[in-house]
Amino acid sequence: MNNLLRKLITLLMPSAALLLLFTAVASAHVTVAPALSGTGAWETYTLKVPSEKDSATIQIDLRIPQGAEFKQYEPSPGWEVTIEGNKVSWKATGEGILAGQFQRFYFTAKNPDTAGDIAWDAYQHYADGSLVQWSGEEGTDTPHAVTEIVQSASGHDHSHGSMNMEEPAQEAGDAESSTSPAGYVALGVSILALLLSIVGLFRRRS
């Protein structure tokens, strides 16, 4: 019995490691929350930027989606903000976002008056000169964040324009807790590997 248990643990360890690896990669994206808002609303959005490299993140550019209007931002210590057309840039005045760290930036935008999905393309600049373009479709290695705009019952909703920091933090947590397609793929691969390992083990025993 002990030998069987040890064999099962040995077989399960690679699957567990694979699952953790894929989950970590899937969760380390630049995100914009919330993922759901109403037409015409003045929504307070949260831009979360993790640093995935050994080099520090020194700038993040965000493209405001067509139909949405950038209104205001909350100042972040150590960062300056510039606005050029539909591009909003946060530039580090200090060391930036170091490896293993993340930074949240808060801003308010007026949503489009029509329902539909809006995509937030983001461009992450590192101190080593590299650039990561978070502008791909869902399921790619560098997907952009998407907010679904649904029809508001009252047409225009200004209830989110107060820059309440507790609310966007909660919304960001809710968005981060959702599982991406890569996470589901990793889970499926791990389960399949586990089943094949168990089948192979019992075949050898028989």
GUDREN-602425 format. One line per field, with one value per residue (C-alpha): residue number from 1; residue in three letters; x, y, z. Coordinates in pm, whole numbers. Each point is the difference from the previous one (the first is absolute). Layout:
residues N
nr NUM, ...
rest ALA, ...
X X, ...
Y Y, ...
Z Z, ...
***
This chain:
residues 206
nr 1, 2, 3, 4, 5, 6, 7, 8, 9, 10, 11, 12, 13, 14, 15, 16, 17, 18, 19, 20, 21, 22, 23, 24, 25, 26, 27, 28, 29, 30, 31, 32, 33, 34, 35, 36, 37, 38, 39, 40, 41, 42, 43, 44, 45, 46, 47, 48, 49, 50, 51, 52, 53, 54, 55, 56, 57, 58, 59, 60, 61, 62, 63, 64, 65, 66, 67, 68, 69, 70, 71, 72, 73, 74, 75, 76, 77, 78, 79, 80, 81, 82, 83, 84, 85, 86, 87, 88, 89, 90, 91, 92, 93, 94, 95, 96, 97, 98, 99, 100, 101, 102, 103, 104, 105, 106, 107, 108, 109, 110, 111, 112, 113, 114, 115, 116, 117, 118, 119, 120, 121, 122, 123, 124, 125, 126, 127, 128, 129, 130, 131, 132, 133, 134, 135, 136, 137, 138, 139, 140, 141, 142, 143, 144, 145, 146, 147, 148, 149, 150, 151, 152, 153, 154, 155, 156, 157, 158, 159, 160, 161, 162, 163, 164, 165, 166, 167, 168, 169, 170, 171, 172, 173, 174, 175, 176, 177, 178, 179, 180, 181, 182, 183, 184, 185, 186, 187, 188, 189, 190, 191, 192, 193, 194, 195, 196, 197, 198, 199, 200, 201, 202, 203, 204, 205, 206
rest MET, ASN, ASN, LEU, LEU, ARG, LYS, LEU, ILE, THR, LEU, LEU, MET, PRO, SER, ALA, ALA, LEU, LEU, LEU, LEU, PHE, THR, ALA, VAL, ALA, SER, ALA, HIS, VAL, THR, VAL, ALA, PRO, ALA, LEU, SER, GLY, THR, GLY, ALA, TRP, GLU, THR, TYR, THR, LEU, LYS, VAL, PRO, SER, GLU, LYS, ASP, SER, ALA, THR, ILE, GLN, ILE, ASP, LEU, ARG, ILE, PRO, GLN, GLY, ALA, GLU, PHE, LYS, GLN, TYR, GLU, PRO, SER, PRO, GLY, TRP, GLU, VAL, THR, ILE, GLU, GLY, ASN, LYS, VAL, SER, TRP, LYS, ALA, THR, GLY, GLU, GLY, ILE, LEU, ALA, GLY, GLN, PHE, GLN, ARG, PHE, TYR, PHE, THR, ALA, LYS, ASN, PRO, ASP, THR, ALA, GLY, ASP, ILE, ALA, TRP, ASP, ALA, TYR, GLN, HIS, TYR, ALA, ASP, GLY, SER, LEU, VAL, GLN, TRP, SER, GLY, GLU, GLU, GLY, THR, ASP, THR, PRO, HIS, ALA, VAL, THR, GLU, ILE, VAL, GLN, SER, ALA, SER, GLY, HIS, ASP, HIS, SER, HIS, GLY, SER, MET, ASN, MET, GLU, GLU, PRO, ALA, GLN, GLU, ALA, GLY, ASP, ALA, GLU, SER, SER, THR, SER, PRO, ALA, GLY, TYR, VAL, ALA, LEU, GLY, VAL, SER, ILE, LEU, ALA, LEU, LEU, LEU, SER, ILE, VAL, GLY, LEU, PHE, ARG, ARG, ARG, SER
X 0, 281, 175, -320, -42, 356, -47, -320, 171, 291, -238, -213, 286, 69, -370, -24, 310, -141, -329, 175, 220, -289, -210, 282, 55, -372, -47, 299, -176, -60, -370, -270, -295, -294, -79, -365, -148, -299, -54, 77, 133, 286, 189, 303, 238, 300, 307, 217, 356, 221, 372, 76, 369, 317, 0, -228, -312, 58, -298, -345, -203, -374, -214, -350, -248, -202, -324, 137, 121, 286, -107, 240, 261, 123, 363, 238, 319, 308, -193, -88, -291, -12, -301, 37, -323, -130, 333, 51, 351, 126, 376, 214, 191, 183, 99, -337, -160, 269, 4, -257, -203, -313, -158, -362, -102, -349, -181, -351, -142, -342, -124, -139, -373, -51, 35, 288, 353, 282, 365, 277, 331, 296, 373, 244, 350, 288, 324, 201, -170, -239, -370, -293, -311, -316, -214, -77, -332, -121, 193, 327, 320, -51, -376, -152, -253, -365, -294, -352, -225, -364, -305, -71, -358, 13, 207, 283, 143, 230, 14, 361, 154, 97, 346, -79, 321, -158, -238, 256, 229, -283, -84, 363, 4, -315, 149, 326, -179, -165, 170, 148, -16, 365, -93, -267, 242, 258, -261, -111, 358, 73, -312, 79, 359, -127, -244, 261, 247, -249, -100, 366, 72, -280, 87, 352, -134, -227
Y 0, 240, -79, 74, 329, 105, -84, 206, 300, -30, -6, 287, 242, 88, 63, 226, 193, 43, 131, 252, 118, 61, 167, 238, 97, 48, 229, 230, 223, 373, 33, 267, -49, -18, -245, 112, 351, 195, 222, 367, -61, 199, -309, -7, -251, -175, -64, -270, -38, -289, -5, -340, 50, 56, 352, 266, 132, 371, 94, -126, 140, -62, 57, 119, -207, 163, 145, 36, 336, 38, 242, 3, -198, -41, 109, -282, 86, -59, 27, 281, -15, 133, -1, 8, -57, -340, -103, 35, -65, -60, 66, -85, 285, -245, -366, -113, -340, -247, -374, -185, 317, 149, 345, 112, 320, 146, 208, 99, -31, 54, -318, -12, 65, -327, -352, -224, -101, 254, -107, 167, -27, 55, 33, -83, 151, -153, 165, -235, 150, -288, 51, -233, 80, -110, 33, -358, -177, -218, -327, 148, 40, 376, 65, 341, 55, 13, 170, -98, 304, -88, 217, 200, 7, 378, 62, 187, -97, 234, -210, -111, 343, 59, -163, -238, -195, -289, -75, -24, -207, -247, 7, -66, -295, -139, 33, -163, -292, -101, -283, 79, -246, -87, -102, -238, -147, -56, -167, -228, -99, -76, -214, -190, -60, -124, -244, -136, -42, -195, -221, -72, -81, -255, -157, -63, -148, -236
Z 0, 88, -328, -191, 185, -75, -368, -15, 161, -244, -294, 129, 65, -368, -61, 304, -106, -350, 137, 225, -286, -239, 271, 91, -362, -64, 302, -68, -252, -15, 83, 7, 236, 22, -277, -6, -2, -130, -301, 56, 352, 148, 112, 229, -157, 153, -214, 159, -127, 118, -78, -155, -76, 200, -140, 148, -174, -58, -217, -89, -292, -12, -306, 84, -207, -275, 138, 353, 136, 247, 276, 296, 189, 356, 44, 95, 194, -215, -328, -237, -243, -354, -234, -378, -191, 104, 159, 374, 127, 352, 16, 300, 160, 225, -27, -139, 61, 101, -73, 207, 63, -151, -6, -22, -177, 29, -259, -100, -351, -148, -164, -353, -35, -186, 138, -107, 90, 28, -7, 200, -190, 233, -72, 279, -17, 195, 112, -223, -307, -65, -70, 65, -204, 181, -310, -105, -5, 286, 16, -132, 205, 37, 0, 49, 276, -105, 169, -96, -22, 64, -44, 316, 120, 47, -312, 178, 336, 193, 315, -57, -47, 364, -26, 287, 45, 188, -286, -283, 219, 51, -371, -85, 237, -158, -349, 106, 163, -328, -185, -342, -291, 60, 353, -126, -252, 273, 220, -283, -83, 365, 42, -320, 113, 335, -158, -239, 286, 212, -293, -75, 363, 31, -334, 125, 324, -192
***
